[in-house]
Structure formats: C-alpha cells, structure tokens
Amino acid sequence: MEEKKSEQKQEKKITKNIKLIAISSFFIVIGLANFLVMYYANFLLIYLGFLGALSLTAAVGLLILKRWGFYLAVTLAMLQVAVGFFTLYSSLLTTGSLNPSTTTLALNLGLMGWVAVFIIAIIYLAIKRSEFH
C-alpha cells in the first residue's frame, strides 16, 4: 500500500516537473523570438530586446521555483499581452479591415494567437502560484 502511494507521489512530481519545464521553455522560446524579431527589424524595436532578456530571466526564475520568477513571468506575460493588442490594433488601423491580404490576415491571426497563449500562461501561473517560494 505504501509503495503504491510512493509511486503516485513520484508520478505527480514528474508530471509537475514536466509542466514546469514546459512553461519555462515557453518563456525561453518567446525570449529568443523577441531577439529574432528585433534583429530582423534592424534593432529598431529595442523594447523587444528588453522583453526578450526579461523572458529568459523569468524562465530561469520559474525553473528554480523562485517567487520573483513567478512575479516576473506574470508581469512579463501581461506586458506581452499589451504589446500584442497594441500591435494588432496598429495593424488593423494601418491596413484597414476591408479586403485584407493573406499576409495581413496571417499576421493578425498570429497576433491573436500570441495574445491568447499569453493569457493562458497567466492563468496557468496564477493556478500554480503556491508552488513558488
């Protein structure tokens, strides 16, 4: 009976670690994507470099289960939602919503996905906030 409980505890711990590694990897990928976009924009979008550095820092904080990593990740996710909404709004204003090209449509759908993923990340982190100390 005790062995069964021990196995269940270990399974939960492994599952928890996989989820934690997944959310940390998400922030690493986003940080690298921010650097990549900044590079292709000829370093004109400096704020993306700042967000990229913060994303990588938040990923480290989440991996080592630090409270500051949690707060940084939530704050960063909120900033990314704001940037996504602003970029989407700007795209809709500059291109117009009548007869958009496929490129514009793909960009706008990508931005909507970007915002949705960060909202999901905020909700996930809020649910798991007790794990960080």
C-alpha positions as CSV (number, residue, x, y, z in Angstrom):
1,M,0.0,0.0,0.0
2,E,2.8,2.4,0.9
3,E,4.7,1.6,-2.3
4,K,1.6,2.5,-4.3
5,K,1.3,5.9,-2.6
6,S,5.1,6.4,-3.1
7,E,4.7,5.7,-6.8
8,Q,1.8,8.0,-7.1
9,K,3.7,10.8,-5.4
10,Q,6.6,10.3,-7.7
11,E,4.3,10.3,-10.8
12,K,2.8,13.6,-9.6
13,K,6.2,15.1,-9.1
14,I,7.4,14.1,-12.6
15,T,4.2,15.5,-14.1
16,K,4.7,18.7,-12.2
17,N,8.3,19.0,-13.3
18,I,7.3,18.4,-17.0
19,K,4.7,21.2,-16.8
20,L,7.2,23.5,-15.1
21,I,9.8,22.8,-17.8
22,A,7.2,23.3,-20.4
23,I,6.2,26.8,-19.1
24,S,9.9,27.7,-18.7
25,S,10.7,26.5,-22.2
26,F,7.8,28.7,-23.4
27,F,9.4,31.8,-21.9
28,I,12.8,30.8,-23.4
29,V,11.2,30.4,-26.8
30,I,9.4,33.7,-26.5
31,G,12.6,35.5,-25.3
32,L,14.5,34.1,-28.3
33,A,11.7,35.1,-30.7
34,N,11.8,38.6,-29.3
35,F,15.5,38.8,-30.0
36,L,15.0,37.4,-33.5
37,V,12.3,39.9,-34.4
38,M,14.4,42.7,-33.0
39,Y,17.3,41.5,-35.2
40,Y,15.2,41.4,-38.3
41,A,13.8,44.9,-37.6
42,N,17.5,46.2,-37.7
43,F,17.5,46.8,-33.9
44,L,14.8,49.5,-34.2
45,L,12.5,47.7,-31.8
46,I,14.7,47.9,-28.7
47,Y,11.8,47.1,-26.4
48,L,11.7,43.6,-27.8
49,G,15.3,43.0,-26.7
50,F,14.3,44.2,-23.3
51,L,11.3,41.8,-23.2
52,G,13.5,39.0,-24.5
53,A,16.0,39.5,-21.7
54,L,13.2,39.6,-19.2
55,S,11.7,36.4,-20.7
56,L,15.0,34.5,-20.3
57,T,15.4,35.8,-16.7
58,A,11.8,34.7,-15.9
59,A,12.4,31.3,-17.4
60,V,15.3,30.8,-15.0
61,G,13.3,32.0,-12.1
62,L,10.5,29.6,-12.9
63,L,12.9,26.7,-13.2
64,I,14.4,27.2,-9.8
65,L,10.9,27.9,-8.3
66,K,11.6,31.4,-7.0
67,R,8.8,33.8,-6.1
68,W,10.5,36.6,-8.1
69,G,10.5,34.3,-11.2
70,F,6.7,33.9,-10.8
71,Y,6.1,37.6,-10.4
72,L,8.4,38.4,-13.3
73,A,6.7,35.9,-15.5
74,V,3.2,37.1,-14.8
75,T,4.2,40.7,-15.2
76,L,6.0,39.9,-18.5
77,A,3.1,37.9,-19.8
78,M,0.8,41.0,-19.1
79,L,3.3,43.2,-21.0
80,Q,3.3,40.7,-23.9
81,V,-0.5,40.8,-24.0
82,A,-0.4,44.6,-24.1
83,V,2.2,44.6,-26.9
84,G,0.2,42.0,-28.8
85,F,-3.0,44.1,-28.5
86,F,-1.2,47.3,-29.5
87,T,0.4,45.6,-32.5
88,L,-2.9,44.1,-33.6
89,Y,-4.6,47.4,-33.2
90,S,-1.9,49.2,-35.2
91,S,-2.1,46.5,-37.9
92,L,-5.8,46.9,-38.2
93,L,-5.6,50.7,-38.4
94,T,-2.8,50.8,-40.9
95,T,-4.0,48.1,-43.3
96,G,-7.7,48.5,-42.8
97,S,-10.1,45.7,-42.2
98,L,-11.6,45.7,-45.7
99,N,-10.2,43.1,-48.1
100,P,-7.0,42.3,-46.2
101,S,-4.2,40.4,-48.0
102,T,-3.4,36.9,-46.9
103,T,-0.2,38.2,-45.3
104,T,-2.0,40.7,-43.2
105,L,-4.6,38.2,-42.3
106,A,-1.9,35.7,-41.2
107,L,-0.2,38.4,-39.2
108,N,-3.4,39.4,-37.4
109,L,-4.4,35.8,-36.7
110,G,-0.8,35.2,-35.4
111,L,-1.1,38.2,-33.1
112,M,-4.5,36.9,-31.8
113,G,-2.8,33.6,-31.1
114,W,0.1,35.4,-29.4
115,V,-2.3,37.2,-27.0
116,A,-4.3,34.0,-26.4
117,V,-1.3,32.0,-25.5
118,F,-0.1,34.6,-23.0
119,I,-3.5,34.8,-21.4
120,I,-3.4,31.0,-21.0
121,A,0.1,31.4,-19.5
122,I,-1.1,34.0,-17.0
123,I,-4.0,31.7,-15.9
124,Y,-1.7,28.7,-15.6
125,L,0.8,30.6,-13.5
126,A,-2.0,32.0,-11.3
127,I,-3.2,28.5,-10.6
128,K,0.3,27.3,-9.8
129,R,1.4,30.3,-7.7
130,S,1.6,28.3,-4.5
131,E,4.5,26.2,-5.8
132,F,6.9,29.2,-5.9
133,H,8.7,30.2,-2.7
